[in-house]
Amino acid sequence: MKSYDIIILGGGPGGYVAAIKAAQEDMKVALIEKDVVGGVCLNWGCIPTKAMLKTAKVYSQFMHASDYGLKISDTSVVEVDLKAIKKRKDKIVKRLTNGVKGLLKKNGVDVYNGFGEVKDPHTVTVNDETLETKKLILATGSHPFIPPIEGLKDAVESARAVTAKGVLELEELPKTMTVIGGGVIGVEFATLYSNLGTKVTVVEMEDRILTLIDDDIRDQYMKLFLNDNIDLKLNAKVTKVNDDQVTYEFDGQEHTVQSDKILVSIGTRPNMKGLEALDLEMTENGVKTNDKLETNIEDVYAIGDMNGKAMLAHVASKEGIVAVENIAGKKTHIDYFKVPSGIYGFPEIAYVGVTEQQAKAQGIDYIVSQFPLSANGKALAEGESDGLIKLIAAKKYNELIGMHILSPNATDMISEGVIAMELESTADEIAASIHPHPTLSESIMEAAHGVVDKPIHL
């Protein structure tokens, strides 16, 4: 029987990063993955959607080429070839997953391709082979949640309705699409397909989409999100799916919307198959863990979507590192308050820390400063000046406690806020930092000036 210091179940961004980190700590490591390394993020999530969103953005810019002084006599000659878009996406995914395979090999990680079943905290079987381990890290990810709505399960099984994975595999561009759920994934796919020309209807049970973001950011984003190709139904509870028809209740009345394709985007649930032998304590979101990623079972850790604390690839990777470092005897932990989030719409949204609504509810004495992109030189030069930077600082020392960005490349710029919060920086320090010109990031410096006194260029 082969013995390891750590066995990791699941090769997504949590699992494979944990495996590499453990190998770097001179541990003998096995990684078990039943599919392709890279998990949802590389294969069916983060990377594939961003590749396709790039195409949607290029297409949209072609349609508005005249705004940039370019003449296209007939924009109807620009065709959307979904098969070619998918081919490009698959090429990028293959390159990245092959890269991960190479990294695992380079670091001496034993990779088992098969379904791992846990027999006890120190024994795992895979492909009829039994492996022994001192520590076990569970990183099996999650699967889309299909709510018990009449007809929905049948619709998914017959491919009339698809999940976030299935919608990436469409061969033909649907003329119409109904998206059930106005969360991050629903909004990203609505953005993608509407910009490619699909008429999209988003049906959301709440009174707003993207419920976790700051109200000022959402309010401005909504003006940009809604266009000729997106129809939004709020306070709409889906009650039935029948063939290509979605039925929902609004204001006490029953309504229907018909479409070529239905996308179900109502969250995910942790993958627990193969873990039945462990008596894991659960929360309503997943496996219960402490700040070291330990479960209630000694020597068993759970990271990523499994614990449901923040279902984000970069959180899973960080949790993998934290779990391994604790196994190695280092006392590290993850601070979920400083986790950045990104939403890849047009423009992007990114945020870290508290929203203004949370600061108010928590009774924090705070200052808010906003700086519009319309006052930023690079944003104007690039023709993408819709958006804003919003900073929230604790009043006593002007310490940054929240950064919210609606802007192109917001998901890149938010790292400045993450580092600032990690270092417990003040708005005074951000304002004093020289930002390169012309850049969008100057807007962050300007917003910081607004906390201290007034923005310079406003």
DAQUI-V581283 format. One record per residue. N is the residue number from 1. RES is the residue in one letter. OMEGA is omega in radians with two decimals (none if undefined). NEAR is the number of other ideal C-beta (glycine too) atoms within 10 Angstrom. D_LAST is the distance of its C-alpha to the last C-alpha in Angstrom with 2 decimals. Layout:
N/RES/OMEGA/NEAR/D_LAST ; N/RES/OMEGA/NEAR/D_LAST
This chain:
1/M/3.11/7/68.97 ; 2/K/-3.12/13/65.82 ; 3/S/-3.11/12/63.95 ; 4/Y/2.98/22/60.27 ; 5/D/3.13/18/58.05 ; 6/I/2.90/27/55.42 ; 7/I/3.14/30/55.68 ; 8/I/3.10/34/52.50 ; 9/L/3.11/28/52.77 ; 10/G/-3.05/30/50.12 ; 11/G/3.07/32/48.43 ; 12/G/-3.10/31/44.87 ; 13/P/3.02/31/41.76 ; 14/G/-3.04/34/43.09 ; 15/G/-3.07/28/46.69 ; 16/Y/3.08/30/46.54 ; 17/V/3.09/26/43.96 ; 18/A/-3.12/34/46.21 ; 19/A/-3.14/34/49.20 ; 20/I/3.14/23/47.69 ; 21/K/-3.14/22/46.51 ; 22/A/3.10/30/50.00 ; 23/A/3.10/22/51.67 ; 24/Q/3.08/14/49.52 ; 25/E/3.10/16/50.87 ; 26/D/3.05/10/54.38 ; 27/M/3.05/19/55.30 ; 28/K/-2.92/17/57.50 ; 29/V/2.97/28/55.42 ; 30/A/3.08/24/56.22 ; 31/L/-3.14/28/53.71 ; 32/I/-3.12/28/55.06 ; 33/E/-3.08/26/53.31 ; 34/K/-3.10/18/55.03 ; 35/D/-3.13/15/52.76 ; 36/V/3.11/18/50.44 ; 37/V/-3.08/26/48.53 ; 38/G/3.05/27/44.79 ; 39/G/-3.13/29/45.09 ; 40/V/-3.04/25/42.98 ; 41/C/-3.06/22/39.82 ; 42/L/-3.00/25/41.22 ; 43/N/-3.02/21/43.75 ; 44/W/-3.06/21/42.46 ; 45/G/-2.98/21/38.96 ; 46/C/-3.00/19/35.92 ; 47/I/3.13/20/36.94 ; 48/P/-3.11/23/38.76 ; 49/T/-3.14/21/36.06 ; 50/K/3.08/15/33.33 ; 51/A/-3.12/18/35.65 ; 52/M/3.09/23/36.12 ; 53/L/3.10/20/32.46 ; 54/K/3.11/16/31.80 ; 55/T/3.14/20/34.40 ; 56/A/-3.13/19/32.86 ; 57/K/3.11/16/29.48 ; 58/V/3.14/12/31.28 ; 59/Y/3.14/17/33.25 ; 60/S/-3.14/16/30.25 ; 61/Q/3.03/15/28.65 ; 62/F/-3.11/13/32.01 ; 63/M/-3.13/15/31.93 ; 64/H/-3.08/12/28.57 ; 65/A/-3.10/13/29.46 ; 66/S/3.11/10/29.02 ; 67/D/-3.09/9/25.23 ; 68/Y/3.10/9/25.45 ; 69/G/3.12/6/27.96 ; 70/L/-3.13/10/31.04 ; 71/K/2.95/6/34.04 ; 72/I/-2.98/13/36.15 ; 73/S/-3.10/5/38.80 ; 74/D/-3.10/6/39.83 ; 75/T/-3.12/12/37.60 ; 76/S/3.12/7/40.59 ; 77/V/3.10/8/42.23 ; 78/V/-3.05/12/39.73 ; 79/E/3.04/9/41.67 ; 80/V/3.12/16/40.85 ; 81/D/-3.03/11/43.64 ; 82/L/3.11/16/43.41 ; 83/K/3.12/10/46.36 ; 84/A/3.09/11/44.67 ; 85/I/3.14/21/41.43 ; 86/K/3.14/18/43.61 ; 87/K/3.11/10/45.48 ; 88/R/3.13/14/42.33 ; 89/K/-3.11/20/41.26 ; 90/D/3.14/15/44.75 ; 91/K/3.13/11/44.76 ; 92/I/-3.14/16/41.59 ; 93/V/-3.12/19/43.02 ; 94/K/3.13/14/46.36 ; 95/R/-3.10/11/44.84 ; 96/L/-3.14/17/42.95 ; 97/T/3.05/19/45.92 ; 98/N/3.10/13/48.22 ; 99/G/3.12/13/45.86 ; 100/V/3.10/22/46.17 ; 101/K/3.13/17/49.95 ; 102/G/3.13/10/50.00 ; 103/L/3.13/16/48.08 ; 104/L/3.13/21/50.48 ; 105/K/-3.13/11/53.43 ; 106/K/-3.11/10/52.12 ; 107/N/3.05/15/51.77 ; 108/G/3.11/14/55.23 ; 109/V/3.04/25/54.36 ; 110/D/-3.13/17/57.25 ; 111/V/3.09/18/55.89 ; 112/Y/3.08/20/58.07 ; 113/N/-3.12/14/57.44 ; 114/G/-3.14/13/58.77 ; 115/F/-3.14/15/58.39 ; 116/G/3.09/24/58.58 ; 117/E/-3.11/16/60.39 ; 118/V/3.11/24/60.28 ; 119/K/3.04/13/63.74 ; 120/D/-3.04/12/62.79 ; 121/P/-3.09/17/60.02 ; 122/H/-3.10/18/61.75 ; 123/T/3.13/16/63.21 ; 124/V/3.05/25/61.67 ; 125/T/3.07/16/63.52 ; 126/V/3.13/20/62.29 ; 127/N/3.13/11/64.43 ; 128/D/3.10/6/67.61 ; 129/E/3.13/11/66.78 ; 130/T/-3.12/11/66.34 ; 131/L/-3.14/20/63.87 ; 132/E/-3.12/13/63.71 ; 133/T/3.06/22/60.63 ; 134/K/-3.14/15/59.77 ; 135/K/-3.12/23/56.29 ; 136/L/3.06/25/54.90 ; 137/I/3.11/30/51.28 ; 138/L/-3.14/33/50.69 ; 139/A/-2.99/32/47.89 ; 140/T/3.02/30/49.25 ; 141/G/-3.07/26/46.01 ; 142/S/3.10/21/45.88 ; 143/H/-3.12/16/46.82 ; 144/P/3.10/18/45.30 ; 145/F/3.05/13/46.24 ; 146/I/-3.07/16/48.19 ; 147/P/-3.11/12/48.34 ; 148/P/3.10/6/51.69 ; 149/I/-3.10/19/50.81 ; 150/E/3.06/12/53.83 ; 151/G/-3.04/18/54.24 ; 152/L/-3.13/22/51.27 ; 153/K/3.11/15/53.41 ; 154/D/-3.13/13/55.67 ; 155/A/3.12/21/52.73 ; 156/V/-3.12/18/51.44 ; 157/E/3.12/10/54.95 ; 158/S/3.10/9/55.48 ; 159/A/3.00/12/52.07 ; 160/R/3.02/19/51.03 ; 161/A/-3.12/26/48.29 ; 162/V/3.02/22/46.65 ; 163/T/-3.12/19/44.67 ; 164/A/3.09/21/41.69 ; 165/K/-3.10/14/44.30 ; 166/G/-3.07/16/46.24 ; 167/V/3.09/24/43.33 ; 168/L/-3.04/22/42.71 ; 169/E/-3.14/13/46.28 ; 170/L/-3.12/20/46.31 ; 171/E/-3.13/7/48.04 ; 172/E/3.13/10/46.98 ; 173/L/3.11/18/43.68 ; 174/P/3.09/21/44.26 ; 175/K/-3.14/11/43.44 ; 176/T/3.14/17/42.54 ; 177/M/3.02/24/41.67 ; 178/T/3.11/28/41.42 ; 179/V/3.09/29/39.43 ; 180/I/-3.13/24/40.69 ; 181/G/-3.12/25/37.95 ; 182/G/3.05/25/34.16 ; 183/G/-3.05/18/33.47 ; 184/V/-3.09/21/31.90 ; 185/I/3.12/23/34.86 ; 186/G/-3.14/23/35.25 ; 187/V/-3.13/24/31.65 ; 188/E/3.14/22/31.81 ; 189/F/3.05/25/35.06 ; 190/A/3.10/28/33.91 ; 191/T/-3.10/25/31.01 ; 192/L/-3.01/25/33.47 ; 193/Y/3.12/27/36.20 ; 194/S/3.12/24/34.20 ; 195/N/3.06/24/32.43 ; 196/L/3.06/20/35.92 ; 197/G/3.13/16/37.10 ; 198/T/3.04/22/38.70 ; 199/K/-3.00/17/38.33 ; 200/V/2.99/26/37.35 ; 201/T/3.11/22/37.88 ; 202/V/3.13/27/36.48 ; 203/V/-3.06/24/38.57 ; 204/E/-3.09/25/37.10 ; 205/M/-3.13/16/39.01 ; 206/E/-3.14/14/36.04 ; 207/D/3.13/9/33.72 ; 208/R/3.03/15/30.85 ; 209/I/3.06/21/30.54 ; 210/L/-2.97/21/29.23 ; 211/T/-3.04/11/30.08 ; 212/L/-3.03/12/28.88 ; 213/I/-3.13/21/25.16 ; 214/D/-3.05/25/22.40 ; 215/D/-3.11/12/22.34 ; 216/D/3.13/17/18.62 ; 217/I/-3.13/25/19.12 ; 218/R/-3.09/19/22.41 ; 219/D/-3.14/11/21.27 ; 220/Q/3.14/20/18.80 ; 221/Y/-3.10/25/21.35 ; 222/M/3.13/13/24.09 ; 223/K/-3.12/9/22.54 ; 224/L/-3.08/14/22.69 ; 225/F/-3.08/20/25.97 ; 226/L/3.12/14/27.99 ; 227/N/-3.07/14/29.11 ; 228/D/-3.06/7/32.36 ; 229/N/3.13/18/34.13 ; 230/I/3.05/19/33.25 ; 231/D/-3.05/16/34.76 ; 232/L/3.09/18/34.04 ; 233/K/3.13/19/36.67 ; 234/L/-3.09/14/35.58 ; 235/N/-3.05/13/38.04 ; 236/A/-3.11/23/40.58 ; 237/K/3.14/14/43.41 ; 238/V/-3.09/25/45.39 ; 239/T/-3.07/14/49.09 ; 240/K/3.01/15/50.91 ; 241/V/-3.11/24/50.77 ; 242/N/-3.05/15/53.51 ; 243/D/-3.10/13/53.68 ; 244/D/-3.02/16/50.46 ; 245/Q/3.09/16/49.58 ; 246/V/3.13/28/47.33 ; 247/T/3.12/18/48.09 ; 248/Y/3.11/24/45.67 ; 249/E/3.06/15/45.68 ; 250/F/3.09/13/42.95 ; 251/D/3.09/7/43.33 ; 252/G/-3.12/5/47.03 ; 253/Q/3.10/7/47.68 ; 254/E/3.13/10/48.61 ; 255/H/3.09/14/46.69 ; 256/T/3.02/11/47.14 ; 257/V/-3.07/19/45.16 ; 258/Q/-3.12/13/47.01 ; 259/S/3.12/21/45.82 ; 260/D/-3.08/16/47.21 ; 261/K/3.11/23/45.91 ; 262/I/3.07/29/44.89 ; 263/L/3.11/25/42.66 ; 264/V/-3.08/28/43.25 ; 265/S/-3.04/24/40.30 ; 266/I/3.06/20/40.97 ; 267/G/-3.09/15/40.78 ; 268/T/3.09/20/43.36 ; 269/R/-3.10/14/46.24 ; 270/P/3.09/22/47.51 ; 271/N/-3.05/19/50.42 ; 272/M/-3.11/17/53.33 ; 273/K/-3.14/10/56.25 ; 274/G/-3.12/20/58.42 ; 275/L/-3.00/21/57.34 ; 276/E/-3.10/10/59.80 ; 277/A/3.12/13/61.95 ; 278/L/3.11/20/59.20 ; 279/D/-3.05/9/58.84 ; 280/L/3.05/21/55.07 ; 281/E/-3.06/11/53.31 ; 282/M/2.90/14/50.68 ; 283/T/3.12/11/47.60 ; 284/E/-3.11/5/46.45 ; 285/N/-3.10/18/44.19 ; 286/G/-3.10/22/46.55 ; 287/V/-3.12/27/48.52 ; 288/K/3.10/16/47.87 ; 289/T/3.02/24/46.77 ; 290/N/-3.05/12/45.77 ; 291/D/3.00/13/42.97 ; 292/K/-3.10/16/45.39 ; 293/L/3.06/32/45.84 ; 294/E/3.03/17/49.45 ; 295/T/3.10/23/51.16 ; 296/N/3.12/15/53.98 ; 297/I/-3.12/18/56.43 ; 298/E/3.12/9/57.08 ; 299/D/3.12/16/56.08 ; 300/V/-3.14/22/54.11 ; 301/Y/3.08/29/50.32 ; 302/A/-3.08/31/48.05 ; 303/I/3.05/34/44.69 ; 304/G/-3.07/36/42.19 ; 305/D/-3.09/31/42.48 ; 306/M/-3.11/31/45.83 ; 307/N/2.99/27/44.44 ; 308/G/-3.10/21/41.71 ; 309/K/3.06/24/39.20 ; 310/A/-3.02/18/36.44 ; 311/M/-3.11/20/37.68 ; 312/L/-3.08/19/35.56 ; 313/A/-3.10/21/37.00 ; 314/H/3.05/18/35.08 ; 315/V/3.11/22/36.27 ; 316/A/3.14/29/39.80 ; 317/S/3.14/22/39.65 ; 318/K/3.13/23/38.43 ; 319/E/3.10/29/41.11 ; 320/G/3.12/29/43.69 ; 321/I/-3.14/20/42.88 ; 322/V/3.14/21/42.92 ; 323/A/-3.11/29/46.27 ; 324/V/-3.14/30/47.83 ; 325/E/3.08/19/46.65 ; 326/N/3.06/19/48.19 ; 327/I/-3.13/23/51.36 ; 328/A/3.08/17/51.38 ; 329/G/3.10/7/51.33 ; 330/K/-3.08/10/47.72 ; 331/K/3.11/7/46.00 ; 332/T/3.11/15/42.69 ; 333/H/3.11/12/40.83 ; 334/I/3.12/19/37.81 ; 335/D/-3.06/10/34.91 ; 336/Y/3.11/12/33.98 ; 337/F/-3.08/11/30.96 ; 338/K/3.10/14/29.28 ; 339/V/3.07/17/30.23 ; 340/P/3.09/20/27.45 ; 341/S/-3.14/17/27.83 ; 342/G/3.06/20/26.84 ; 343/I/-2.96/23/27.20 ; 344/Y/3.03/21/27.56 ; 345/G/3.07/21/26.38 ; 346/F/0.04/19/24.31 ; 347/P/-3.14/23/21.64 ; 348/E/3.01/21/22.78 ; 349/I/3.04/26/22.25 ; 350/A/-3.12/26/22.72 ; 351/Y/3.05/24/22.80 ; 352/V/3.14/25/24.49 ; 353/G/-3.04/23/25.35 ; 354/V/2.90/21/25.10 ; 355/T/3.10/20/23.36 ; 356/E/-3.13/18/21.94 ; 357/Q/3.10/12/25.16 ; 358/Q/3.13/15/27.28 ; 359/A/3.14/21/25.61 ; 360/K/-3.11/12/26.30 ; 361/A/-3.12/10/29.83 ; 362/Q/3.10/10/30.59 ; 363/G/-3.14/7/29.68 ; 364/I/3.05/17/27.16 ; 365/D/-2.95/8/25.09 ; 366/Y/3.03/21/21.64 ; 367/I/3.08/16/17.88 ; 368/V/3.04/17/15.53 ; 369/S/3.10/22/11.96 ; 370/Q/3.04/18/10.42 ; 371/F/-3.08/25/7.92 ; 372/P/3.09/19/8.70 ; 373/L/3.14/23/10.54 ; 374/S/3.09/12/9.78 ; 375/A/-3.13/17/6.67 ; 376/N/-3.04/27/9.38 ; 377/G/-3.09/15/11.85 ; 378/K/3.12/18/14.96 ; 379/A/3.12/23/14.52 ; 380/L/-3.13/13/14.35 ; 381/A/-3.11/10/17.26 ; 382/E/3.12/15/19.26 ; 383/G/-3.14/12/18.82 ; 384/E/-3.03/18/17.87 ; 385/S/3.05/19/14.32 ; 386/D/3.10/18/15.51 ; 387/G/-3.12/25/14.69 ; 388/L/2.97/21/12.60 ; 389/I/3.10/30/12.99 ; 390/K/3.10/22/14.30 ; 391/L/3.05/29/15.66 ; 392/I/-3.10/24/18.38 ; 393/A/3.04/29/19.68 ; 394/A/-2.94/18/22.83 ; 395/K/-2.99/11/22.12 ; 396/K/-3.10/10/24.99 ; 397/Y/-3.02/11/23.84 ; 398/N/3.13/22/20.45 ; 399/E/-3.13/18/22.54 ; 400/L/3.10/25/21.10 ; 401/I/3.09/21/23.24 ; 402/G/3.04/24/21.44 ; 403/M/-3.10/29/19.16 ; 404/H/-3.04/29/18.72 ; 405/I/2.94/33/17.53 ; 406/L/-2.99/28/17.75 ; 407/S/2.90/26/17.52 ; 408/P/3.13/22/20.03 ; 409/N/3.11/16/21.74 ; 410/A/-3.08/24/20.53 ; 411/T/3.02/18/24.10 ; 412/D/-3.06/15/23.86 ; 413/M/-3.04/20/20.51 ; 414/I/-3.13/23/21.74 ; 415/S/3.09/13/24.18 ; 416/E/3.11/21/21.57 ; 417/G/-3.13/25/21.40 ; 418/V/-3.14/17/25.19 ; 419/I/3.13/12/25.89 ; 420/A/-3.14/24/23.50 ; 421/M/3.10/20/25.34 ; 422/E/-3.13/11/28.68 ; 423/L/-3.10/10/28.07 ; 424/E/-3.11/11/26.82 ; 425/S/3.07/19/23.64 ; 426/T/3.06/20/21.07 ; 427/A/3.12/27/17.29 ; 428/D/-3.11/17/17.79 ; 429/E/3.09/16/19.78 ; 430/I/3.12/24/17.42 ; 431/A/-3.11/22/14.59 ; 432/A/-3.13/12/17.36 ; 433/S/-3.13/14/18.52 ; 434/I/3.12/6/17.88 ; 435/H/-3.11/17/16.68 ; 436/P/3.14/8/17.97 ; 437/H/-0.05/11/16.10 ; 438/P/3.06/14/15.80 ; 439/T/3.04/16/16.04 ; 440/L/-3.08/25/14.80 ; 441/S/3.04/22/15.34 ; 442/E/-3.12/21/12.40 ; 443/S/3.09/28/10.49 ; 444/I/3.11/26/12.98 ; 445/M/-3.14/24/12.29 ; 446/E/3.11/24/8.56 ; 447/A/3.10/27/9.96 ; 448/A/3.04/30/12.61 ; 449/H/-3.14/22/10.57 ; 450/G/3.07/23/9.56 ; 451/V/-3.08/24/13.34 ; 452/V/-3.12/18/14.24 ; 453/D/3.12/11/11.94 ; 454/K/3.01/10/8.12 ; 455/P/3.13/21/5.74 ; 456/I/-3.02/13/5.81 ; 457/H/3.09/12/3.77 ; 458/L/none/15/0.00
